[in-house]
C-alpha cells in the first residue's frame, strides 16, 4: 500500500511514516518544514525516513490546495492518507472538503 503522510517531518508524522515503512508500505511524505520549531530536527527525521527505499518526500504546504491538485508539485497517487495538520492547515482542509476539493480556480 502507498500512504500519504502529511507532516512527515513532525514528531507524530515521523513515527507514523517510520512504522508504515517498517511494515513494508510505501510512504509519500509531505511537509513544509516551517520554523514552528527547530528545522534541523525535522531534517534529521527526514534523513532517517529517506534511508528507506519506499519513502519519497515532497516539500510543500498543504494549506496550498493546488499542491495536492498537482499544479505546483506532483504528489503520487496513494491508496491511503494520514492527515497530521496543525494551525492554519486545518482551516484550509475544512474548506477543501466543504467545496468538494475545488480550488479557487474551480478545478
N, C-alpha and C positions, 0 to 999 in steps of 0.2 A: 504494500500500500504506500502511496506517496501522500504525505501530510504537510499542509502549510501551517507553520507555527509563526505567528506574529509575536514581536517582542522577543525574538530568539536569543538576543544577547543579554536580556534581563535575567534576573535570578530564577524566576519560575520558568520562563521560556527556555532558558538554557537546560534546566533539568528535565523538562518535558522532551525537548529535542534529543538530548543525550539518551534518555530512556527509550525513545522510539528507535533511534539509530541502533542501540544495543540489542533491541528486539528484532532488528532486521528490516525495519521500514526505511524508506527514503524520506528525507525531510527537506522541504524548501523553507529556509529561514528568512524572515523579513523583519528588519529593524531599521530605524533611522539613526541609531547611535547618537541620540541627543545628549546634551551635557547635564541632564537632570541629576545624574551622579557620575562618578569617575568613568570617563570614556575608556581609559586604559583597561579597566576591569572588564568592560564589555568586549573589548578587543581580545583580551586574554581568553574569555569564554569562547569567542568565535574561533580562535586558534585551535582549541580543543575539539570543537564540533567539526572544523574543516579537516581534521585528521581522519574523519570517517568518509569513505568513498561515496556514501549515499547522501551526503549533505551538500546542498547548494545554498548560497546566500545572496540576497538582494537588499541593497541599502536603499530604503525608501520609507516614506512616512505614509502610513495607511490612512491618515486624515486626508491625503490627496487621493480621492476616489479613482482618479484616472490611472493611478499606478496599477491597480488590480484589473482595470478595464483593458490594460495593455498598451496605452498610448505612449507612456514615457518609459516604462520598464517592463520587459517581458517576464512575467512570472509564469512558470509552467503550470499546467492544469494539475489539480490534485484531487484525490478521492476523499479527502477529509481535511478539516481545518480546525486548529486550536487558536482561538482569539484571546490574546492576552493584552488587553488595551488599558491604557491609563489616560488620565487627563482629557484633553480635547478630543482625542481619538474616539472615545466612546460616543460623544455627541455626533460626530461625523457619521459613525456607523448606524446610529439610530435613524438619522436622516436617510442614509443609504437604504436601509431596509424598508422604511416607510414609503420611499419613492420607487420601490421595486428595482433598485440598482441603477436608476437613471442618473447620469451626471448632469451638470449644468448645460452640457452640450446636447443633452437629450439622448445620449447613447445608452 
